[in-house]
Amino acid sequence: MEIPKIYLPYRFYGLSEKTLEKKLLDDIAKCKFIETKKVLAAWRDLPWDSQHFSCKMAELKHFIANRAGGSDRKEAVERLLEKWNEYDHITARISAFDLQSAQVFEDYGFRLVCTHMKYGMDLRNRAVLPKVMQNDVMYEVLQCPCNVPELERIAKEAWSETPVTPDRFHADAHFPKNLADSVYTEWLKNCLSGELADCVIVPRVEDRIVGFFSFKHIVDTVGDLRVGSLVLAAVDSSVRGKHIYTNMTAIALNSLESDIVEAIMPVTNYPVQRAYHGLGFKLVSTTYTFHKWMK
């Protein structure tokens, strides 16, 4: 099946379409998938999520439709639902370019829980990377695994301080609130253990820890390029406005051992998006995230 360009990953870093298509197909080959004449769909199990929420969960990573009409998409979704009988919960990622597929998933009971933005930056020209702004904050880059107990409080506050639904887990009423509440702190623990991150930046104001920023040098490769990731970050509400998040991002960009870096965030995270735009990041993709309970 011919793959439309909109579905190709890493499209904005000067790589050939042949390289990108091979990357996508290699990724799909690592998943479970179905293929029709006009639709290719691939999913994977989610072991961490399944353990945390005590139910069997999977994620639809790719839903690629080439000149497919509504009936073609519906046929593919019906085949997927038959395959997914073994699961309790499905997370489906649909490209924002593909509104017709998003509507078909809604017709089959999937509920939109978030729109995710992915930002990227080419790090190969190190001379143009952003500099750290001078202020009264001290920054320390720690190698993971490391143990910084003070960070859990900051993570909890950052995850819960918004007065509206902060994330897709809380938006899904079927998840117990205590388990949704603990997702961010569990992710932090996995960063500090070295599972999700290689380094964590810790800022201090008057010797008081006021945030964290974790990153991983290499999470993927495409062609001969190494792909890094900005993983998890938060800043204590008492020190907002001091450019701490922006400075931590700049430190991470100058510390990464990758050729390109990407980061994902909810569409409503305006402060981080403003910081990324100011630092030179480019928006590289937008994805609708749906949930469906199968049982």
C-alpha positions as a Markdown table, in Angstrom:
| # | Residue | x | y | z |
|---|---|---|---|---|
| 1 | Met | 0.0 | 0.0 | 0.0 |
| 2 | Glu | 1.3 | 3.5 | -0.9 |
| 3 | Ile | 1.7 | 5.6 | 2.3 |
| 4 | Pro | 0.7 | 9.2 | 2.1 |
| 5 | Lys | 3.4 | 11.7 | 3.2 |
| 6 | Ile | 1.3 | 13.0 | 6.1 |
| 7 | Tyr | 1.9 | 9.7 | 8.0 |
| 8 | Leu | 5.7 | 9.6 | 7.7 |
| 9 | Pro | 7.6 | 10.3 | 10.9 |
| 10 | Tyr | 10.5 | 12.7 | 11.1 |
| 11 | Arg | 9.4 | 14.5 | 8.0 |
| 12 | Phe | 11.1 | 17.8 | 8.8 |
| 13 | Tyr | 14.8 | 16.9 | 9.2 |
| 14 | Gly | 15.9 | 16.6 | 5.6 |
| 15 | Leu | 15.6 | 12.8 | 5.3 |
| 16 | Ser | 14.5 | 11.1 | 2.1 |
| 17 | Glu | 10.9 | 9.8 | 1.8 |
| 18 | Lys | 12.4 | 6.3 | 1.1 |
| 19 | Thr | 14.2 | 6.4 | 4.5 |
| 20 | Leu | 11.1 | 7.7 | 6.3 |
| 21 | Glu | 8.9 | 5.0 | 4.8 |
| 22 | Lys | 11.3 | 2.3 | 5.7 |
| 23 | Lys | 11.4 | 3.7 | 9.3 |
| 24 | Leu | 7.6 | 3.6 | 9.5 |
| 25 | Leu | 7.3 | 0.1 | 8.1 |
| 26 | Asp | 10.0 | -1.2 | 10.4 |
| 27 | Asp | 8.1 | 0.3 | 13.4 |
| 28 | Ile | 4.9 | -1.3 | 12.2 |
| 29 | Ala | 6.6 | -4.7 | 11.8 |
| 30 | Lys | 7.4 | -4.6 | 15.6 |
| 31 | Cys | 3.7 | -4.2 | 16.3 |
| 32 | Lys | 0.6 | -6.3 | 15.7 |
| 33 | Phe | -1.2 | -5.1 | 12.6 |
| 34 | Ile | -3.9 | -5.6 | 10.0 |
| 35 | Glu | -3.8 | -4.5 | 6.4 |
| 36 | Thr | -6.5 | -4.0 | 3.8 |
| 37 | Lys | -6.1 | -2.6 | 0.3 |
| 38 | Lys | -6.5 | 0.9 | 1.6 |
| 39 | Val | -5.8 | 0.9 | 5.4 |
| 40 | Leu | -2.9 | -0.2 | 7.5 |
| 41 | Ala | -3.3 | -0.2 | 11.2 |
| 42 | Ala | -0.8 | -1.3 | 13.9 |
| 43 | Trp | -1.1 | -1.6 | 17.7 |
| 44 | Arg | 1.0 | -2.7 | 20.6 |
| 45 | Asp | 0.5 | -3.9 | 24.2 |
| 46 | Leu | 1.0 | -1.4 | 27.1 |
| 47 | Pro | 2.6 | -3.5 | 29.9 |
| 48 | Trp | 3.3 | -0.5 | 32.2 |
| 49 | Asp | -0.2 | 1.0 | 31.8 |
| 50 | Ser | -1.7 | -2.5 | 32.3 |
| 51 | Gln | 0.1 | -3.1 | 35.5 |
| 52 | His | -0.6 | 0.4 | 36.9 |
| 53 | Phe | -4.3 | 0.3 | 36.2 |
| 54 | Ser | -4.8 | -3.5 | 36.7 |
| 55 | Cys | -6.4 | -4.1 | 33.3 |
| 56 | Lys | -5.1 | -5.2 | 29.9 |
| 57 | Met | -4.4 | -2.2 | 27.7 |
| 58 | Ala | -3.2 | -1.6 | 24.2 |
| 59 | Glu | -2.3 | 1.4 | 22.0 |
| 60 | Leu | -3.2 | 1.9 | 18.3 |
| 61 | Lys | 0.0 | 3.6 | 17.2 |
| 62 | His | -0.7 | 3.9 | 13.4 |
| 63 | Phe | -3.9 | 4.1 | 11.4 |
| 64 | Ile | -2.9 | 4.8 | 7.8 |
| 65 | Ala | -5.6 | 5.4 | 5.2 |
| 66 | Asn | -4.7 | 5.8 | 1.5 |
| 67 | Arg | -7.6 | 7.1 | -0.6 |
| 68 | Ala | -9.9 | 5.2 | 1.7 |
| 69 | Gly | -13.6 | 6.0 | 1.9 |
| 70 | Gly | -15.7 | 5.8 | 5.0 |
| 71 | Ser | -16.6 | 2.2 | 4.3 |
| 72 | Asp | -12.9 | 1.2 | 4.0 |
| 73 | Arg | -12.2 | 2.8 | 7.4 |
| 74 | Lys | -15.2 | 1.2 | 9.0 |
| 75 | Glu | -14.2 | -2.2 | 7.7 |
| 76 | Ala | -10.7 | -1.7 | 9.2 |
| 77 | Val | -12.1 | -0.6 | 12.6 |
| 78 | Glu | -14.4 | -3.5 | 12.7 |
| 79 | Arg | -11.5 | -5.9 | 12.1 |
| 80 | Leu | -9.5 | -4.2 | 14.8 |
| 81 | Leu | -12.4 | -4.5 | 17.3 |
| 82 | Glu | -12.5 | -8.2 | 16.7 |
| 83 | Lys | -8.7 | -8.4 | 17.3 |
| 84 | Trp | -9.1 | -6.4 | 20.5 |
| 85 | Asn | -11.5 | -8.7 | 22.3 |
| 86 | Glu | -8.7 | -9.7 | 24.6 |
| 87 | Tyr | -8.1 | -6.2 | 25.9 |
| 88 | Asp | -10.0 | -4.1 | 28.5 |
| 89 | His | -8.9 | -0.7 | 27.2 |
| 90 | Ile | -7.7 | 0.8 | 24.0 |
| 91 | Thr | -5.9 | 4.0 | 23.4 |
| 92 | Ala | -6.1 | 5.1 | 19.7 |
| 93 | Arg | -3.8 | 7.7 | 18.1 |
| 94 | Ile | -5.2 | 9.3 | 15.0 |
| 95 | Ser | -3.4 | 11.9 | 12.9 |
| 96 | Ala | -5.1 | 15.3 | 13.0 |
| 97 | Phe | -4.8 | 15.4 | 9.2 |
| 98 | Asp | -7.2 | 12.5 | 9.1 |
| 99 | Leu | -10.5 | 13.9 | 10.3 |
| 100 | Gln | -12.5 | 11.2 | 8.5 |
| 101 | Ser | -10.8 | 8.4 | 10.5 |
| 102 | Ala | -11.3 | 10.3 | 13.7 |
| 103 | Gln | -15.0 | 10.5 | 13.0 |
| 104 | Val | -15.2 | 6.8 | 12.2 |
| 105 | Phe | -13.6 | 6.0 | 15.5 |
| 106 | Glu | -16.1 | 8.2 | 17.3 |
| 107 | Asp | -18.9 | 6.3 | 15.5 |
| 108 | Tyr | -17.6 | 3.1 | 17.1 |
| 109 | Gly | -17.6 | 4.4 | 20.6 |
| 110 | Phe | -14.2 | 5.9 | 21.0 |
| 111 | Arg | -14.1 | 9.1 | 23.1 |
| 112 | Leu | -11.6 | 12.0 | 22.4 |
| 113 | Val | -9.6 | 12.5 | 25.6 |
| 114 | Cys | -6.7 | 14.7 | 24.4 |
| 115 | Thr | -5.0 | 16.4 | 21.4 |
| 116 | His | -1.3 | 16.0 | 21.5 |
| 117 | Met | 1.3 | 18.3 | 19.9 |
| 118 | Lys | 4.8 | 17.1 | 19.0 |
| 119 | Tyr | 7.6 | 19.6 | 18.8 |
| 120 | Gly | 11.0 | 18.9 | 17.3 |
| 121 | Met | 14.4 | 20.6 | 16.9 |
| 122 | Asp | 17.4 | 19.8 | 14.7 |
| 123 | Leu | 20.5 | 19.7 | 17.0 |
| 124 | Arg | 23.2 | 19.1 | 14.3 |
| 125 | Asn | 24.2 | 22.8 | 14.2 |
| 126 | Arg | 25.3 | 23.2 | 17.8 |
| 127 | Ala | 26.4 | 26.8 | 17.2 |
| 128 | Val | 22.8 | 28.0 | 17.0 |
| 129 | Leu | 21.4 | 26.2 | 20.1 |
| 130 | Pro | 19.8 | 28.5 | 22.7 |
| 131 | Lys | 21.9 | 29.9 | 25.5 |
| 132 | Val | 21.0 | 29.9 | 29.2 |
| 133 | Met | 19.6 | 33.2 | 30.6 |
| 134 | Gln | 21.4 | 34.4 | 33.7 |
| 135 | Asn | 19.4 | 34.6 | 36.9 |
| 136 | Asp | 19.7 | 33.7 | 40.6 |
| 137 | Val | 19.0 | 30.0 | 40.0 |
| 138 | Met | 21.6 | 27.3 | 40.2 |
| 139 | Tyr | 21.2 | 24.3 | 37.9 |
| 140 | Glu | 22.7 | 20.8 | 38.4 |
| 141 | Val | 22.6 | 18.0 | 35.8 |
| 142 | Leu | 22.3 | 14.6 | 37.5 |
| 143 | Gln | 23.0 | 11.3 | 35.8 |
| 144 | Cys | 20.2 | 8.7 | 36.3 |
| 145 | Pro | 19.7 | 6.6 | 38.3 |
| 146 | Cys | 19.6 | 9.1 | 41.1 |
| 147 | Asn | 17.6 | 9.7 | 44.2 |
| 148 | Val | 16.1 | 13.2 | 44.8 |
| 149 | Pro | 13.0 | 12.7 | 47.1 |
| 150 | Glu | 12.0 | 16.4 | 47.0 |
| 151 | Leu | 11.0 | 16.1 | 43.4 |
| 152 | Glu | 7.9 | 14.0 | 44.2 |
| 153 | Arg | 6.2 | 16.9 | 45.9 |
| 154 | Ile | 6.8 | 19.1 | 42.9 |
| 155 | Ala | 5.5 | 16.4 | 40.5 |
| 156 | Lys | 2.3 | 15.9 | 42.6 |
| 157 | Glu | 1.6 | 19.7 | 42.6 |
| 158 | Ala | 2.3 | 20.1 | 38.9 |
| 159 | Trp | 0.0 | 17.2 | 38.1 |
| 160 | Ser | -2.9 | 18.3 | 40.3 |
| 161 | Glu | -2.9 | 22.1 | 40.5 |
| 162 | Thr | -4.9 | 22.8 | 37.3 |
| 163 | Pro | -8.6 | 23.6 | 38.1 |
| 164 | Val | -9.8 | 21.6 | 35.1 |
| 165 | Thr | -9.2 | 18.1 | 33.9 |
| 166 | Pro | -5.4 | 18.0 | 33.5 |
| 167 | Asp | -4.8 | 14.9 | 31.4 |
| 168 | Arg | -6.3 | 12.0 | 29.5 |
| 169 | Phe | -6.3 | 9.7 | 32.5 |
| 170 | His | -8.4 | 12.0 | 34.6 |
| 171 | Ala | -10.6 | 12.7 | 31.6 |
| 172 | Asp | -11.5 | 9.0 | 31.5 |
| 173 | Ala | -13.9 | 8.5 | 34.4 |
| 174 | His | -13.4 | 4.8 | 34.3 |
| 175 | Phe | -9.9 | 5.1 | 35.8 |
| 176 | Pro | -9.8 | 5.3 | 39.6 |
| 177 | Lys | -8.8 | 8.8 | 40.6 |
| 178 | Asn | -6.0 | 7.6 | 42.9 |
| 179 | Leu | -4.4 | 5.7 | 40.1 |
| 180 | Ala | -4.8 | 8.7 | 37.7 |
| 181 | Asp | -3.3 | 10.9 | 40.4 |
| 182 | Ser | -0.2 | 8.8 | 40.7 |
| 183 | Val | 0.7 | 8.5 | 37.0 |
| 184 | Tyr | 3.0 | 11.6 | 37.0 |
| 185 | Thr | 4.9 | 10.6 | 40.1 |
| 186 | Glu | 5.3 | 7.0 | 38.8 |
| 187 | Trp | 6.7 | 8.4 | 35.6 |
| 188 | Leu | 9.1 | 10.6 | 37.6 |
| 189 | Lys | 10.3 | 7.5 | 39.6 |
| 190 | Asn | 10.9 | 5.7 | 36.2 |
| 191 | Cys | 12.9 | 8.8 | 35.1 |
| 192 | Leu | 15.0 | 8.9 | 38.2 |
| 193 | Ser | 15.6 | 5.1 | 38.0 |
| 194 | Gly | 17.1 | 5.5 | 34.5 |
| 195 | Glu | 14.3 | 3.6 | 32.8 |
| 196 | Leu | 12.8 | 6.6 | 31.0 |
| 197 | Ala | 15.6 | 9.2 | 31.3 |
| 198 | Asp | 19.4 | 9.4 | 31.2 |
| 199 | Cys | 19.6 | 12.8 | 33.1 |
| 200 | Val | 17.6 | 15.1 | 35.3 |
| 201 | Ile | 18.2 | 18.8 | 35.7 |
| 202 | Val | 17.6 | 20.1 | 39.2 |
| 203 | Pro | 17.3 | 23.9 | 39.7 |
| 204 | Arg | 17.8 | 25.5 | 43.1 |
| 205 | Val | 16.9 | 28.9 | 44.5 |
| 206 | Glu | 18.7 | 29.7 | 47.8 |
| 207 | Asp | 19.6 | 26.0 | 48.1 |
| 208 | Arg | 15.9 | 24.9 | 47.7 |
| 209 | Ile | 15.0 | 22.5 | 44.9 |
| 210 | Val | 12.3 | 24.2 | 42.8 |
| 211 | Gly | 11.8 | 21.8 | 39.8 |
| 212 | Phe | 13.2 | 19.1 | 37.5 |
| 213 | Phe | 13.6 | 18.4 | 33.8 |
| 214 | Ser | 14.4 | 14.9 | 32.6 |
| 215 | Phe | 15.7 | 13.9 | 29.1 |
| 216 | Lys | 17.0 | 10.9 | 27.3 |
| 217 | His | 19.9 | 11.0 | 24.8 |
| 218 | Ile | 18.6 | 8.4 | 22.3 |
| 219 | Val | 15.1 | 6.9 | 22.2 |
| 220 | Asp | 15.1 | 6.1 | 18.5 |
| 221 | Thr | 17.1 | 6.2 | 15.3 |
| 222 | Val | 16.1 | 7.2 | 11.7 |
| 223 | Gly | 18.5 | 6.8 | 8.9 |
| 224 | Asp | 21.8 | 7.7 | 10.5 |
| 225 | Leu | 20.2 | 10.2 | 12.9 |
| 226 | Arg | 19.9 | 9.7 | 16.6 |
| 227 | Val | 16.6 | 10.9 | 18.2 |
| 228 | Gly | 16.5 | 12.2 | 21.7 |
| 229 | Ser | 13.5 | 13.0 | 23.9 |
| 230 | Leu | 12.5 | 15.6 | 26.5 |
| 231 | Val | 10.6 | 13.4 | 28.9 |
| 232 | Leu | 9.2 | 15.0 | 32.0 |
| 233 | Ala | 9.5 | 18.4 | 33.7 |
| 234 | Ala | 7.9 | 20.6 | 36.3 |
| 235 | Val | 8.6 | 23.9 | 38.1 |
| 236 | Asp | 7.4 | 24.8 | 41.6 |
| 237 | Ser | 4.6 | 27.3 | 41.4 |
| 238 | Ser | 6.3 | 29.7 | 43.8 |
| 239 | Val | 9.1 | 30.5 | 41.3 |
| 240 | Arg | 7.2 | 30.8 | 38.1 |
| 241 | Gly | 8.2 | 33.7 | 35.9 |
| 242 | Lys | 12.0 | 33.3 | 36.4 |
| 243 | His | 12.5 | 31.5 | 33.1 |
| 244 | Ile | 13.5 | 28.3 | 35.0 |
| 245 | Tyr | 11.7 | 26.0 | 32.6 |
| 246 | Thr | 13.2 | 27.8 | 29.5 |
| 247 | Asn | 16.7 | 27.6 | 31.0 |
| 248 | Met | 16.3 | 23.9 | 31.9 |
| 249 | Thr | 15.2 | 23.2 | 28.3 |
| 250 | Ala | 18.2 | 25.1 | 26.9 |
| 251 | Ile | 20.6 | 23.1 | 29.2 |
| 252 | Ala | 19.0 | 19.9 | 28.0 |
| 253 | Leu | 19.4 | 20.9 | 24.4 |
| 254 | Asn | 23.1 | 21.6 | 24.8 |
| 255 | Ser | 23.6 | 18.4 | 26.8 |
| 256 | Leu | 21.8 | 15.9 | 24.5 |
| 257 | Glu | 24.0 | 13.5 | 22.6 |
| 258 | Ser | 21.4 | 13.2 | 19.8 |
| 259 | Asp | 21.0 | 14.7 | 16.3 |
| 260 | Ile | 17.4 | 15.7 | 16.7 |
| 261 | Val | 15.1 | 15.9 | 19.7 |
| 262 | Glu | 11.3 | 15.7 | 20.1 |
| 263 | Ala | 8.8 | 16.3 | 22.8 |
| 264 | Ile | 5.1 | 15.6 | 23.2 |
| 265 | Met | 2.5 | 17.7 | 25.1 |
| 266 | Pro | -1.2 | 18.3 | 25.4 |
| 267 | Val | -2.5 | 21.1 | 23.1 |
| 268 | Thr | -3.6 | 23.0 | 26.2 |
| 269 | Asn | -0.1 | 23.3 | 27.6 |
| 270 | Tyr | 0.3 | 26.9 | 26.4 |
| 271 | Pro | 3.2 | 27.9 | 28.7 |
| 272 | Val | 5.5 | 25.1 | 27.5 |
| 273 | Gln | 4.5 | 25.7 | 23.8 |
| 274 | Arg | 5.4 | 29.4 | 24.2 |
| 275 | Ala | 8.8 | 28.5 | 25.7 |
| 276 | Tyr | 9.4 | 26.0 | 22.9 |
| 277 | His | 8.5 | 28.5 | 20.1 |
| 278 | Gly | 10.9 | 31.0 | 21.8 |
| 279 | Leu | 13.7 | 28.4 | 21.8 |
| 280 | Gly | 13.3 | 27.6 | 18.2 |
| 281 | Phe | 11.3 | 24.4 | 18.2 |
| 282 | Lys | 9.0 | 23.6 | 15.3 |
| 283 | Leu | 5.6 | 21.9 | 15.5 |
| 284 | Val | 6.0 | 18.6 | 13.7 |
| 285 | Ser | 2.8 | 16.7 | 14.2 |
| 286 | Thr | -0.6 | 16.8 | 15.9 |
| 287 | Thr | -2.5 | 13.7 | 17.0 |
| 288 | Tyr | -6.0 | 13.0 | 18.4 |
| 289 | Thr | -6.0 | 10.6 | 21.3 |
| 290 | Phe | -9.1 | 8.4 | 21.9 |
| 291 | His | -10.0 | 5.9 | 24.6 |
| 292 | Lys | -12.4 | 3.0 | 24.5 |
| 293 | Trp | -13.3 | 0.5 | 27.2 |
| 294 | Met | -13.8 | -2.9 | 25.6 |
| 295 | Lys | -15.4 | -4.6 | 28.6 |
